[in-house]
Amino acid sequence: MAPLPPVDTSTPPPMLPRAARERMRICAEEWEKHKRASRAAQPLWREFATECLTR
């Protein structure tokens, strides 16, 4: 198996919207529920969290 290429650290990863710990926990629980309920392709956590935290 070929080694993975080095990670590009020239730009920081996008930040999630600021949210209270309680809101983050609610979104995480919702994410887990969606993952368990569906076998279909799920959005990435960062995409899901960005949408969830801005509601």
A tleap script that builds the chain and sets N, CA, C and O, in Angstrom:
source leaprc.protein.ff14SB
mol = sequence {
  NMET ALA PRO LEU PRO PRO VAL ASP THR SER
  THR PRO PRO PRO MET LEU PRO ARG ALA ALA
  ARG GLU ARG MET ARG ILE CYS ALA GLU GLU
  TRP GLU LYS HIE LYS ARG ALA SER ARG ALA
  ALA GLN PRO LEU TRP ARG GLU PHE ALA THR
  GLU CYS LEU THR CARG
}
set mol.1.N position { 0.830 -1.177 0.000 }
set mol.1.CA position { 0.000 0.000 0.000 }
set mol.1.C position { 0.878 1.245 0.000 }
set mol.1.O position { 1.838 1.330 0.766 }
set mol.2.N position { 0.553 2.208 -0.855 }
set mol.2.CA position { 1.347 3.426 -0.970 }
set mol.2.C position { 1.071 4.349 0.217 }
set mol.2.O position { -0.061 4.409 0.697 }
set mol.3.N position { 2.075 5.061 0.691 }
set mol.3.CA position { 1.849 6.015 1.800 }
set mol.3.C position { 0.980 7.175 1.336 }
set mol.3.O position { 0.968 7.536 0.159 }
set mol.4.N position { 0.262 7.743 2.279 }
set mol.4.CA position { -0.591 8.894 1.980 }
set mol.4.C position { 0.256 10.132 1.760 }
set mol.4.O position { 1.321 10.267 2.364 }
set mol.5.N position { -0.205 11.055 0.891 }
set mol.5.CA position { 0.559 12.291 0.692 }
set mol.5.C position { 0.504 13.135 1.958 }
set mol.5.O position { -0.419 12.980 2.757 }
set mol.6.N position { 1.467 14.018 2.157 }
set mol.6.CA position { 1.456 14.868 3.354 }
set mol.6.C position { 0.236 15.788 3.369 }
set mol.6.O position { -0.265 16.178 2.314 }
set mol.7.N position { -0.228 16.126 4.540 }
set mol.7.CA position { -1.382 17.008 4.702 }
set mol.7.C position { -0.966 18.434 4.380 }
set mol.7.O position { 0.095 18.896 4.799 }
set mol.8.N position { -1.823 19.130 3.622 }
set mol.8.CA position { -1.556 20.522 3.265 }
set mol.8.C position { -1.940 21.402 4.453 }
set mol.8.O position { -3.120 21.517 4.784 }
set mol.9.N position { -0.970 22.010 5.081 }
set mol.9.CA position { -1.227 22.879 6.232 }
set mol.9.C position { -1.028 24.358 5.891 }
set mol.9.O position { -0.865 25.188 6.785 }
set mol.10.N position { -1.043 24.683 4.599 }
set mol.10.CA position { -0.812 26.077 4.202 }
set mol.10.C position { -2.000 26.970 4.562 }
set mol.10.O position { -1.821 28.174 4.751 }
set mol.11.N position { -3.196 26.414 4.660 }
set mol.11.CA position { -4.362 27.190 5.076 }
set mol.11.C position { -5.065 26.446 6.210 }
set mol.11.O position { -5.130 25.217 6.196 }
set mol.12.N position { -5.587 27.178 7.184 }
set mol.12.CA position { -6.277 26.507 8.294 }
set mol.12.C position { -7.617 25.933 7.828 }
set mol.12.O position { -8.200 26.439 6.868 }
set mol.13.N position { -8.106 24.897 8.486 }
set mol.13.CA position { -9.407 24.348 8.104 }
set mol.13.C position { -10.514 25.348 8.422 }
set mol.13.O position { -10.344 26.199 9.295 }
set mol.14.N position { -11.649 25.254 7.725 }
set mol.14.CA position { -12.740 26.190 8.013 }
set mol.14.C position { -13.251 26.003 9.433 }
set mol.14.O position { -13.271 24.891 9.960 }
set mol.15.N position { -13.663 27.107 10.045 }
set mol.15.CA position { -14.160 27.067 11.418 }
set mol.15.C position { -15.661 26.825 11.422 }
set mol.15.O position { -16.372 27.247 10.510 }
set mol.16.N position { -16.131 26.143 12.451 }
set mol.16.CA position { -17.566 25.996 12.665 }
set mol.16.C position { -18.099 27.276 13.289 }
set mol.16.O position { -17.350 28.010 13.934 }
set mol.17.N position { -19.393 27.554 13.103 }
set mol.17.CA position { -19.963 28.728 13.767 }
set mol.17.C position { -19.838 28.605 15.283 }
set mol.17.O position { -19.888 27.497 15.817 }
set mol.18.N position { -19.678 29.722 15.976 }
set mol.18.CA position { -19.606 29.695 17.433 }
set mol.18.C position { -20.953 29.259 17.972 }
set mol.18.O position { -22.000 29.694 17.493 }
set mol.19.N position { -20.913 28.387 18.983 }
set mol.19.CA position { -22.153 27.890 19.579 }
set mol.19.C position { -21.881 27.488 21.016 }
set mol.19.O position { -20.754 27.161 21.388 }
set mol.20.N position { -22.932 27.518 21.810 }
set mol.20.CA position { -22.825 27.074 23.196 }
set mol.20.C position { -22.591 25.567 23.225 }
set mol.20.O position { -22.961 24.850 22.295 }
set mol.21.N position { -21.983 25.108 24.287 }
set mol.21.CA position { -21.709 23.679 24.445 }
set mol.21.C position { -22.993 22.852 24.337 }
set mol.21.O position { -22.995 21.773 23.743 }
set mol.22.N position { -24.079 23.362 24.911 }
set mol.22.CA position { -25.358 22.652 24.870 }
set mol.22.C position { -25.847 22.492 23.429 }
set mol.22.O position { -26.334 21.426 23.052 }
set mol.23.N position { -25.719 23.548 22.625 }
set mol.23.CA position { -26.149 23.482 21.223 }
set mol.23.C position { -25.279 22.501 20.458 }
set mol.23.O position { -25.783 21.756 19.618 }
set mol.24.N position { -23.990 22.488 20.732 }
set mol.24.CA position { -23.077 21.551 20.075 }
set mol.24.C position { -23.462 20.116 20.423 }
set mol.24.O position { -23.435 19.238 19.560 }
set mol.25.N position { -23.818 19.875 21.682 }
set mol.25.CA position { -24.218 18.534 22.107 }
set mol.25.C position { -25.500 18.102 21.397 }
set mol.25.O position { -25.612 16.955 20.963 }
set mol.26.N position { -26.464 19.009 21.276 }
set mol.26.CA position { -27.719 18.700 20.583 }
set mol.26.C position { -27.445 18.330 19.127 }
set mol.26.O position { -28.019 17.371 18.610 }
set mol.27.N position { -26.577 19.081 18.473 }
set mol.27.CA position { -26.236 18.781 17.075 }
set mol.27.C position { -25.518 17.432 16.962 }
set mol.27.O position { -25.771 16.675 16.025 }
set mol.28.N position { -24.642 17.135 17.893 }
set mol.28.CA position { -23.934 15.849 17.871 }
set mol.28.C position { -24.909 14.690 18.044 }
set mol.28.O position { -24.781 13.667 17.371 }
set mol.29.N position { -25.876 14.841 18.933 }
set mol.29.CA position { -26.872 13.786 19.122 }
set mol.29.C position { -27.731 13.616 17.868 }
set mol.29.O position { -28.060 12.496 17.479 }
set mol.30.N position { -28.089 14.735 17.244 }
set mol.30.CA position { -28.866 14.678 16.005 }
set mol.30.C position { -28.067 13.990 14.904 }
set mol.30.O position { -28.619 13.200 14.138 }
set mol.31.N position { -26.783 14.282 14.821 }
set mol.31.CA position { -25.876 13.668 13.837 }
set mol.31.C position { -25.821 12.156 14.042 }
set mol.31.O position { -25.928 11.393 13.083 }
set mol.32.N position { -25.656 11.727 15.289 }
set mol.32.CA position { -25.613 10.293 15.598 }
set mol.32.C position { -26.926 9.616 15.212 }
set mol.32.O position { -26.918 8.514 14.664 }
set mol.33.N position { -28.052 10.269 15.495 }
set mol.33.CA position { -29.360 9.709 15.169 }
set mol.33.C position { -29.509 9.539 13.658 }
set mol.33.O position { -30.005 8.513 13.194 }
set mol.34.N position { -29.082 10.537 12.894 }
set mol.34.CA position { -29.150 10.450 11.433 }
set mol.34.C position { -28.261 9.323 10.910 }
set mol.34.O position { -28.661 8.586 10.009 }
set mol.35.N position { -27.076 9.187 11.459 }
set mol.35.CA position { -26.158 8.138 11.000 }
set mol.35.C position { -26.736 6.753 11.260 }
set mol.35.O position { -26.608 5.861 10.420 }
set mol.36.N position { -27.368 6.564 12.413 }
set mol.36.CA position { -27.940 5.256 12.742 }
set mol.36.C position { -29.180 4.933 11.911 }
set mol.36.O position { -29.414 3.774 11.568 }
set mol.37.N position { -29.972 5.951 11.587 }
set mol.37.CA position { -31.257 5.749 10.917 }
set mol.37.C position { -31.118 5.534 9.410 }
set mol.37.O position { -31.996 4.927 8.798 }
set mol.38.N position { -30.056 6.007 8.813 }
set mol.38.CA position { -29.954 5.978 7.359 }
set mol.38.C position { -28.675 5.306 6.900 }
set mol.38.O position { -27.602 5.512 7.466 }
set mol.39.N position { -28.815 4.505 5.870 }
set mol.39.CA position { -27.642 3.888 5.246 }
set mol.39.C position { -27.197 4.698 4.028 }
set mol.39.O position { -26.166 4.411 3.420 }
set mol.40.N position { -27.989 5.715 3.684 }
set mol.40.CA position { -27.650 6.569 2.541 }
set mol.40.C position { -26.428 7.415 2.876 }
set mol.40.O position { -26.038 7.535 4.037 }
set mol.41.N position { -25.843 7.987 1.858 }
set mol.41.CA position { -24.668 8.841 2.059 }
set mol.41.C position { -25.039 10.029 2.946 }
set mol.41.O position { -26.054 10.688 2.722 }
set mol.42.N position { -24.234 10.286 3.920 }
set mol.42.CA position { -24.455 11.384 4.859 }
set mol.42.C position { -23.512 12.541 4.507 }
set mol.42.O position { -22.423 12.317 3.979 }
set mol.43.N position { -23.931 13.771 4.798 }
set mol.43.CA position { -22.984 14.886 4.605 }
set mol.43.C position { -21.843 14.747 5.624 }
set mol.43.O position { -21.981 14.055 6.633 }
set mol.44.N position { -20.753 15.395 5.353 }
set mol.44.CA position { -19.648 15.390 6.309 }
set mol.44.C position { -20.074 16.118 7.571 }
set mol.44.O position { -20.954 16.978 7.534 }
set mol.45.N position { -19.442 15.767 8.700 }
set mol.45.CA position { -19.795 16.388 9.981 }
set mol.45.C position { -19.705 17.903 9.907 }
set mol.45.O position { -20.596 18.594 10.401 }
set mol.46.N position { -18.659 18.431 9.305 }
set mol.46.CA position { -18.474 19.886 9.257 }
set mol.46.C position { -19.642 20.550 8.525 }
set mol.46.O position { -20.123 21.596 8.962 }
set mol.47.N position { -20.109 19.958 7.411 }
set mol.47.CA position { -21.252 20.516 6.678 }
set mol.47.C position { -22.521 20.431 7.523 }
set mol.47.O position { -23.282 21.394 7.618 }
set mol.48.N position { -22.739 19.271 8.132 }
set mol.48.CA position { -23.925 19.084 8.969 }
set mol.48.C position { -23.894 20.044 10.152 }
set mol.48.O position { -24.898 20.694 10.445 }
set mol.49.N position { -22.770 20.141 10.827 }
set mol.49.CA position { -22.648 20.988 12.017 }
set mol.49.C position { -22.831 22.465 11.658 }
set mol.49.O position { -23.469 23.207 12.405 }
set mol.50.N position { -22.287 22.890 10.540 }
set mol.50.CA position { -22.454 24.286 10.142 }
set mol.50.C position { -23.932 24.616 9.973 }
set mol.50.O position { -24.394 25.664 10.424 }
set mol.51.N position { -24.668 23.729 9.327 }
set mol.51.CA position { -26.111 23.959 9.139 }
set mol.51.C position { -26.848 23.879 10.464 }
set mol.51.O position { -27.710 24.712 10.744 }
set mol.52.N position { -26.522 22.895 11.277 }
set mol.52.CA position { -27.210 22.680 12.561 }
set mol.52.C position { -26.952 23.832 13.535 }
set mol.52.O position { -27.875 24.302 14.201 }
set mol.53.N position { -25.736 24.274 13.617 }
set mol.53.CA position { -25.386 25.311 14.598 }
set mol.53.C position { -25.917 26.685 14.224 }
set mol.53.O position { -26.004 27.567 15.079 }
set mol.54.N position { -26.273 26.882 12.961 }
set mol.54.CA position { -26.806 28.190 12.555 }
set mol.54.C position { -28.332 28.233 12.607 }
set mol.54.O position { -28.926 29.275 12.329 }
set mol.55.N position { -28.971 27.125 12.954 }
set mol.55.CA position { -30.443 27.125 13.091 }
set mol.55.C position { -30.849 27.881 14.305 }
set mol.55.O position { -32.040 27.995 14.592 }
savepdb mol mol.pdb
quit
